[in-house]
Amino acid sequence: MSVREQDPDRGTATRVEQLLTDVVALVLDGAEVTGLPVQGRLEELGVDPARALDLARSVHHVRREHARLRRRELELTALFSSARELAEVRDADALLVRLVERAHTMMGADLTYLSEFDPRTGQLQVRTTAGVVSPQFRELRVPAGAGLASVVVRTRAPQSVLRYEEYAEGTHDPAVDTAVRAEGVVSILGVPLVSGPDVLGVLFVATRTEHAFGPEQVALLSALASHAAVVLQTARTLHDLAASEDEARGALASLRGYLAERERSSAVHRDLVQTVLAGGGLEPVAATLAAELRCGVWIVDEHGSVVAGTPGAEPGPAARAALADSRRSGRCLRVEGDPAVQAVSALVAGAAGARDFGAVLLGPGDLELSDVDLRTVERATQVCALLALQQQAVADAERRVADELVAELLAAGPGRRPEVERRARRAGIPVDDLGAVVVLAVPGGSRAVAARAVARTVEGPVLAGEHLGVVVALLPAAAADPALVRTLHDRVRAAVGGPVLAVLPPPGPDLAAAFEEGRRTARLLTALGVQDLATTTEEYLPYASVLDTGPGALQAFLASTLGAVRAHDVERGTDLLATLRAFVRCGASPTRTARELNFHTNTILQRLARLDVVLGPGWREDERLFRLTIAVRLDELRERLTARPT
């Protein structure tokens, strides 16, 4: 027995239910029940067709609402999952990929992508995609003011387009249009990623067929866009926090470095003060700087000679140029392009470096010199300048004492001699050992430098000072020899940077007489135009004893006696001066003169006749010939001295 045969009522209900299902299907298709076969079957079963239609419509509404709620439940579940991920995931890129993929799945789109907005340029750069097949689209950059994306950014509201090719509201960009066509995009929906007053980007979904996006889809994509905005804003905030943290670390490191530099500077200042108070000179200053700055340090004087520290390689052009700038500015300057020197600081005193005492040079080291280190070197340089001034003051005082002692030893009479010798002994000078004199003629502004150079050159007792316009060196008699005079000449010449005339008289107990003899010889050589020479007085003694006169008078004497002969030789191209010199040397004998010059006697007589015309009659008489003889000798002496290598 079948179910229908067993229970007729149940069979009827089943048929009614089947009919109602058919009615619901018709309603879903939009058809009317009236007039259809289903109406007759409903009437056969005793069911009112109108009520069946109302019931079918109610069932259709319930099913549709159930589907909507089910879809909404899925959307909310996805949004809740996204919200949990916002709190759990720290990788912004990974989270954005998940959001885009979730939007791609929930929206049922063909492609989904997120573009990040750059407020500085106004451009949008594709950052994450789903469903995209062309590499060109993944790297798409939308220029400012172009495309649907720029409209979304400008309006801060969702925007959609049914057919992108026909979209006319925004400005089309050729590169964007090419990428869109490559993906086959037709319809696009874009919603902004908004965080407060800022637009962070745009979230897009697109289809490759024409599709009208409904309000629920816009709302769903907007919710996902809000989550994406949170991700971008969080990423930017974390980036800013990391940058701020790095900046804070850098500032802290800079502060620690600055404090370390200040501590190093304070240590240098403390050690320099102790150095000055202890009176140790320049060497401790160089040692202190070298230890604290961990580099080679050496100090040179105004002539470039090393006076303290360990010298490095010779400074190059860059270091010399920086040193010249340092003398003008008084600052410690870095040196670029010189491997031997990394910084220089001039030792100057007075406005604009009026007094130059040398420089402090810093070689390469373990530390990179900071501005604080440069200021520290400048203060150390000031200390060196003060020490140099102090040493200069002491040297000036010692020089004045030496000048006075030299003057008194050379000019004191027998009555004052014992007192002068006692003063010299109190100054540490053993007067009894001084038995030789060296006279040095140097320019007036360099005499103090020359006296100091003499004191540094001679070993043993020496007294050097200025007297009557020359520098006088009083030495032991055993030390006086031509080799020492040449050494003195070379050292003093290097110190003063110019010509020096050094004359050594014979040693003896009478220092004043030896000084006068040396000074007369120096005056004679100066009158002859000789300024740079190391010599003794023996060769010039006859002339110096007779012609103790000034340069002007001697030059006038030579011009008055030999000037006419020189002028004749220049004008006529002759050499009467050589004939006159040979005639004087041969005792006024024409025959001997002819033999010396290897000429015939008649030739010499003709030249002597020409000299009668040039010099005038009577030049061979005793008085005039004596004057000519002296002039010829002096002229030959001057020519020989000026041609002699120094």
BELZI-V34023 format. One record per residue. N is the residue number from 1. PSI is psi in degrees with one decimal (NA if undefined). NEAR is the number of other ideal C-beta (glycine too) atoms within 12 Angstrom. Layout:
n->[N:N]
psi->[PSI:PSI]
near->[NEAR:NEAR]
//
This chain:
n->[1:2:3:4:5:6:7:8:9:10:11:12:13:14:15:16:17:18:19:20:21:22:23:24:25:26:27:28:29:30:31:32:33:34:35:36:37:38:39:40:41:42:43:44:45:46:47:48:49:50:51:52:53:54:55:56:57:58:59:60:61:62:63:64:65:66:67:68:69:70:71:72:73:74:75:76:77:78:79:80:81:82:83:84:85:86:87:88:89:90:91:92:93:94:95:96:97:98:99:100:101:102:103:104:105:106:107:108:109:110:111:112:113:114:115:116:117:118:119:120:121:122:123:124:125:126:127:128:129:130:131:132:133:134:135:136:137:138:139:140:141:142:143:144:145:146:147:148:149:150:151:152:153:154:155:156:157:158:159:160:161:162:163:164:165:166:167:168:169:170:171:172:173:174:175:176:177:178:179:180:181:182:183:184:185:186:187:188:189:190:191:192:193:194:195:196:197:198:199:200:201:202:203:204:205:206:207:208:209:210:211:212:213:214:215:216:217:218:219:220:221:222:223:224:225:226:227:228:229:230:231:232:233:234:235:236:237:238:239:240:241:242:243:244:245:246:247:248:249:250:251:252:253:254:255:256:257:258:259:260:261:262:263:264:265:266:267:268:269:270:271:272:273:274:275:276:277:278:279:280:281:282:283:284:285:286:287:288:289:290:291:292:293:294:295:296:297:298:299:300:301:302:303:304:305:306:307:308:309:310:311:312:313:314:315:316:317:318:319:320:321:322:323:324:325:326:327:328:329:330:331:332:333:334:335:336:337:338:339:340:341:342:343:344:345:346:347:348:349:350:351:352:353:354:355:356:357:358:359:360:361:362:363:364:365:366:367:368:369:370:371:372:373:374:375:376:377:378:379:380:381:382:383:384:385:386:387:388:389:390:391:392:393:394:395:396:397:398:399:400:401:402:403:404:405:406:407:408:409:410:411:412:413:414:415:416:417:418:419:420:421:422:423:424:425:426:427:428:429:430:431:432:433:434:435:436:437:438:439:440:441:442:443:444:445:446:447:448:449:450:451:452:453:454:455:456:457:458:459:460:461:462:463:464:465:466:467:468:469:470:471:472:473:474:475:476:477:478:479:480:481:482:483:484:485:486:487:488:489:490:491:492:493:494:495:496:497:498:499:500:501:502:503:504:505:506:507:508:509:510:511:512:513:514:515:516:517:518:519:520:521:522:523:524:525:526:527:528:529:530:531:532:533:534:535:536:537:538:539:540:541:542:543:544:545:546:547:548:549:550:551:552:553:554:555:556:557:558:559:560:561:562:563:564:565:566:567:568:569:570:571:572:573:574:575:576:577:578:579:580:581:582:583:584:585:586:587:588:589:590:591:592:593:594:595:596:597:598:599:600:601:602:603:604:605:606:607:608:609:610:611:612:613:614:615:616:617:618:619:620:621:622:623:624:625:626:627:628:629:630:631:632:633:634:635:636:637:638:639:640:641:642:643:644:645:646]
psi->[133.6:168.9:-40.3:-40.3:-35.8:-39.8:92.3:-36.2:-38.6:-37.2:-39.2:-42.7:-36.3:-40.6:-36.5:-43.7:-39.6:-39.6:-42.5:-36.4:-40.7:-39.0:-43.0:-40.7:-40.5:-40.4:-40.9:-32.2:-4.9:15.6:160.5:146.4:-34.7:131.6:-6.2:160.6:-28.9:-26.7:-42.8:-40.8:-39.4:-41.0:-37.6:-36.4:3.0:24.7:132.5:121.4:-34.6:-43.1:-36.7:-37.1:-41.7:-41.2:-39.6:-38.9:-38.4:-42.2:-43.3:-42.2:-41.6:-43.8:-42.8:-42.3:-37.7:-42.2:-40.4:-45.1:-38.1:-43.5:-40.5:-37.8:-42.7:-39.8:-45.0:-38.4:-42.4:-39.9:-40.1:-40.1:-41.8:-39.6:-40.6:-39.5:-32.7:-34.8:-21.5:-38.9:134.1:-12.6:106.4:-39.3:-45.0:-39.2:-38.8:-37.8:-43.2:-42.6:-44.9:-41.5:-39.4:-43.2:-38.4:-42.2:-46.9:-34.6:-14.0:33.1:163.1:-35.1:147.7:139.7:154.7:126.4:132.2:136.8:132.8:106.5:-21.0:-38.9:-16.2:9.3:158.1:130.3:125.6:127.8:-41.7:140.4:160.8:132.0:3.0:137.8:-23.4:131.7:-29.4:-37.2:-34.4:-24.1:20.1:134.0:119.9:120.1:161.9:131.7:4.6:148.2:177.0:-33.5:-42.4:-33.6:-40.9:-43.7:-41.7:-43.0:-17.7:32.3:155.5:144.1:140.3:157.8:132.3:-42.8:111.4:-31.5:-28.6:6.3:124.8:-7.9:-41.2:163.0:129.1:142.7:132.8:-41.6:-40.4:-45.4:-38.3:-42.8:-39.2:-42.6:-36.2:-30.9:-9.1:27.0:136.1:-59.6:143.2:140.1:130.4:133.9:145.0:149.5:101.9:136.0:99.8:-128.3:-2.1:143.5:119.1:-22.8:-165.9:134.8:124.2:146.0:146.9:153.8:153.5:3.4:163.0:130.6:131.8:119.0:126.7:172.0:-38.5:-37.6:-40.5:-42.7:-43.5:-47.4:-34.5:-39.4:-44.6:-36.2:-35.9:-41.1:-42.0:-36.5:-39.1:-41.6:-48.8:-43.2:-39.7:-42.1:-43.3:-39.7:-44.1:-38.8:-42.8:-39.8:-40.5:-41.4:-41.6:-38.4:-43.8:-40.7:-39.8:-40.8:-42.8:-42.5:-39.8:-42.4:-40.1:-41.1:-42.3:-42.5:-40.7:-42.3:-38.4:-40.2:-42.3:-39.5:-42.3:-40.7:-41.4:-40.0:-41.3:-44.8:-43.3:-46.3:-35.9:-40.5:-44.4:-35.5:-45.2:-43.4:-33.9:-14.1:36.1:-7.0:-157.9:-25.4:-45.7:-31.0:-46.9:-40.4:-39.5:-47.6:-42.7:-39.0:-42.1:-38.1:-6.6:52.4:166.1:136.8:130.9:151.0:132.2:155.6:-172.6:-16.4:3.3:2.9:137.1:126.4:-13.1:154.3:-177.6:112.7:144.3:-153.6:162.6:130.0:141.3:-173.6:-38.2:-42.3:-40.0:-37.7:-41.9:-36.3:-38.8:-41.1:-37.9:-36.3:-34.7:-38.0:-22.1:14.8:157.0:125.5:140.4:152.2:122.2:134.6:17.0:107.8:-17.4:-26.9:128.9:-16.6:152.4:151.7:121.7:144.1:96.1:156.2:143.7:169.3:134.5:32.0:43.8:-32.8:121.9:119.0:3.2:-143.0:157.7:127.2:135.3:123.4:178.9:150.1:-168.7:-25.2:146.8:118.5:127.8:177.3:-36.3:-40.1:-39.8:-41.3:-34.3:-42.9:-38.2:-42.0:-38.8:-36.8:-39.4:-39.8:-43.0:-40.2:-40.4:-41.6:-38.8:-39.8:-41.7:-46.0:-36.6:-41.8:-42.5:-42.9:-39.2:-40.9:-43.5:-36.5:-40.4:-40.8:-42.2:-41.3:-43.7:-43.5:-41.5:-46.0:-42.2:-36.6:-32.1:-17.3:-10.9:140.1:175.7:-31.7:-35.7:-6.1:-46.6:-39.8:-42.2:-40.2:-36.1:-41.5:-40.8:-40.3:-37.8:-30.4:3.0:18.1:114.9:94.2:-33.5:-23.4:-9.5:114.5:9.8:153.9:137.4:126.3:128.0:119.4:113.1:161.7:151.9:-39.4:-8.4:6.9:-37.9:-41.9:-40.5:-40.6:-40.9:-38.0:-38.1:-44.5:-34.2:-24.0:-42.6:127.7:142.4:-169.8:132.7:144.4:116.6:134.7:172.7:135.9:122.9:41.1:4.4:164.7:130.2:130.0:120.2:121.0:165.5:145.5:-33.2:-22.4:-9.6:108.1:160.8:-31.9:-40.6:-38.7:-41.2:-38.5:-44.4:-42.9:-46.1:-42.7:-44.4:-38.6:-41.6:-35.2:-42.7:-16.1:32.7:-176.0:147.3:135.4:111.3:124.4:131.5:110.6:165.8:136.4:156.0:171.6:-25.4:93.4:-36.0:-42.9:-40.9:-38.8:-44.6:-40.4:-43.9:-38.0:-38.4:-42.8:-41.6:-39.3:-39.2:-46.6:-38.5:-40.2:-31.1:-1.1:9.6:122.7:-16.2:99.0:146.1:119.2:176.0:173.6:-14.2:-42.6:-26.4:5.0:-45.7:-41.1:-42.4:-35.1:-35.3:-39.9:60.4:79.2:177.0:165.9:-39.1:-42.9:-40.5:-41.9:-37.9:-38.5:-45.9:-37.8:-37.6:-26.8:-40.8:-5.3:-39.1:-37.5:-43.8:-42.8:-39.2:-42.8:-40.6:-40.3:-40.6:-8.7:24.9:-177.1:55.6:-27.1:-38.8:-38.8:-42.4:-41.8:-44.9:-37.9:-40.6:-44.8:-30.2:19.1:34.7:30.4:115.4:-37.3:-48.0:-36.8:-41.9:-41.8:-40.1:-39.4:-3.9:43.2:165.6:151.4:-37.7:-36.2:-43.1:-39.9:-38.4:-41.1:-38.7:-35.9:-37.5:-35.7:-30.5:-38.7:-42.8:-47.0:-14.2:158.4:147.5:6.5:-14.9:0.9:161.2:-52.5:-49.5:-36.8:-34.6:-45.2:-43.4:-38.0:-46.5:-44.3:-43.6:-43.7:-46.4:-38.0:-41.1:-38.7:-45.1:-43.5:-38.3:-40.5:-41.4:-24.3:-10.9:133.4:142.0:NA]
near->[8:10:13:14:9:10:13:14:13:15:18:19:18:18:22:26:21:20:32:32:21:27:37:28:20:28:27:17:14:10:18:17:33:17:11:22:16:31:24:15:22:30:20:15:23:15:28:17:29:17:18:33:28:19:25:32:23:18:24:24:17:15:19:17:14:14:14:16:15:14:21:19:14:19:28:18:16:28:27:17:24:33:22:15:28:28:15:13:23:14:16:30:19:17:32:40:24:30:44:40:30:36:43:30:22:30:41:24:38:27:37:42:45:47:44:36:37:23:17:7:15:20:27:39:25:37:34:36:35:32:28:33:18:21:13:20:32:24:18:36:26:40:22:23:21:29:39:42:48:32:31:38:35:24:19:25:20:34:32:34:33:21:21:34:17:14:28:12:19:28:20:27:24:14:21:35:24:16:32:37:19:20:32:22:41:26:32:44:45:46:43:38:44:28:25:13:9:20:33:39:41:46:51:53:44:41:30:23:15:20:24:17:29:17:13:18:27:25:22:34:44:34:31:45:43:29:40:46:34:29:40:37:26:25:29:25:19:17:15:14:14:14:14:14:14:14:14:14:14:14:14:14:14:17:14:14:20:18:16:19:26:20:18:28:30:19:22:36:27:18:29:34:20:17:27:26:13:15:15:21:23:37:23:29:43:43:25:36:48:32:23:33:38:20:29:28:45:35:42:34:28:26:21:22:19:24:28:34:32:20:23:29:17:18:32:21:16:22:35:25:20:32:37:21:24:35:31:18:20:28:25:41:35:26:33:16:16:27:16:25:40:38:46:43:47:42:42:34:27:15:9:13:26:15:21:28:36:37:49:51:47:47:32:23:21:14:24:19:34:23:21:28:36:32:25:38:46:35:31:44:45:28:37:45:36:26:35:33:23:20:24:25:16:17:23:19:16:24:28:19:24:35:28:24:37:41:28:31:38:35:22:23:13:12:8:16:21:16:18:29:24:18:24:31:20:14:24:16:32:19:31:17:24:39:25:39:49:55:52:48:42:38:25:15:12:26:33:29:34:41:41:33:35:45:30:24:30:29:14:20:26:35:46:43:38:35:33:23:19:41:46:47:51:45:37:27:26:16:29:35:20:23:15:30:36:23:28:43:38:24:31:42:31:22:32:33:18:22:26:43:41:47:46:40:39:26:30:20:16:21:43:28:19:34:38:28:31:45:32:32:42:41:33:39:41:35:32:36:24:34:25:27:39:34:37:33:37:18:23:36:21:19:31:33:17:19:29:22:22:16:22:14:16:31:23:16:27:33:18:19:32:36:20:26:37:27:16:23:23:14:12:16:8:21:20:34:33:27:33:40:31:30:34:35:21:22:15:25:19:27:21:18:29:23:17:21:25:12:23:15:19:13:19:30:20:19:34:31:19:24:38:21:18:28:33:15:12:14:32:25:15:12:13:22:22:18:25:35:29:25:36:33:28:36:32:25:32:29:21:20:29:18:13:17:9:20]
//
